């Protein structure tokens, strides 16, 4: 009796028995990490002055670093890659919002030399 080929079975069976399938941490870690993406998207409605720069840098760096890692491990974990791309992207966008906010505040507040020039003109 010949054994069945490794690719035999239903799509669901192949999914269950995949090296990065739901019987492994390779499936559940990315699935839970989507919570970070959801939290990052929720922060889009938060004012930029209320965002934490250090936390946002950590999220962006984590997303970028782990995106690369997910492609060099065996098996390649495309689910981990996709979630980390989104974590990195939301972190980078939040950093942009913080930068824009700080730039706007800096432009709105006159410097000491500007204040001196204004007082001389009066």
C-alpha positions in Angstrom: 0.0 0.0 0.0 1.5 3.4 -1.1 1.4 6.3 1.3 -0.5 9.4 0.3 1.6 12.4 -0.9 2.4 15.1 1.6 0.2 17.6 -0.2 -2.8 15.3 -0.1 -5.9 16.3 2.0 -8.3 19.1 2.1 -7.1 22.7 2.3 -8.3 22.8 5.9 -6.1 19.8 6.8 -3.1 21.3 5.1 -3.7 24.5 7.0 -4.0 22.7 10.3 -0.8 20.7 9.7 1.3 23.5 8.2 4.6 24.2 10.0 3.1 27.7 10.8 -0.4 26.5 11.3 -2.7 26.9 14.3 -1.0 24.1 16.2 2.1 26.2 16.6 3.2 29.5 18.1 4.0 30.7 14.6 0.2 31.1 14.1 -0.9 32.4 17.5 1.8 35.1 18.1 0.9 37.1 15.0 -2.8 36.6 15.6 -2.5 38.2 19.1 -0.1 40.9 17.8 -2.9 42.3 15.6 -4.1 43.8 18.9 -1.2 46.2 18.7 -2.2 47.3 15.2 -5.8 47.9 16.4 -4.5 50.0 19.3 -2.3 52.0 17.0 -5.2 52.6 14.7 -7.3 53.7 17.7 -4.6 56.2 18.6 -5.1 58.0 15.3 -8.0 59.8 16.9 -5.8 60.8 19.9 -4.3 64.3 19.8 -0.6 64.2 18.8 0.5 66.0 22.0 -0.9 63.0 24.0 1.2 60.4 22.1 4.3 58.9 23.7 7.4 59.4 21.6 9.3 56.6 23.3 6.4 54.1 23.0 5.9 55.0 19.4 9.6 54.6 18.5 9.5 51.2 20.2 6.5 50.1 18.2 7.9 51.3 14.9 11.3 49.7 15.6 9.7 46.4 16.7 7.6 46.3 13.6 10.5 46.9 11.3 12.9 44.5 13.0 10.4 41.7 13.3 9.3 42.1 9.7 12.8 41.2 8.6 13.1 38.4 11.2 9.9 36.8 10.0 11.4 36.3 6.6 14.6 34.7 7.7 13.2 32.1 10.1 12.2 28.6 9.0 9.4 28.3 8.1 8.9 31.8 6.6 6.1 33.3 8.5 4.1 35.5 6.2 1.4 36.1 8.9 4.1 37.5 11.3 5.5 39.5 8.4 2.2 41.2 7.6 1.3 42.1 11.2 4.7 43.6 11.8 4.5 45.6 8.6 1.3 47.1 10.0 2.8 47.6 13.4 5.8 49.4 11.9 3.6 51.5 9.5 1.3 52.6 12.3 4.3 53.5 14.5 6.0 55.5 11.7 2.7 57.3 10.9 2.3 58.2 14.6 5.9 59.4 14.7 5.2 61.6 11.7 2.1 63.1 13.6 4.3 63.8 16.6 7.0 65.4 14.5 4.4 67.6 12.6 2.9 68.6 16.0 6.3 69.6 17.4 7.1 71.5 14.2 3.8 73.4 14.4 4.4 74.3 18.1 7.9 75.5 17.3 6.7 77.7 14.4 3.9 79.1 16.6 6.2 80.2 19.5 8.5 83.1 18.7 12.1 82.7 19.6 14.0 85.1 21.8 15.7 86.8 18.8 12.3 87.2 17.1 10.9 88.8 20.3 13.9 91.2 20.5 13.4 92.3 16.9 9.6 92.8 17.4 10.3 95.0 20.5 12.9 97.1 18.5 10.4 97.7 15.8 7.8 99.0 18.2 
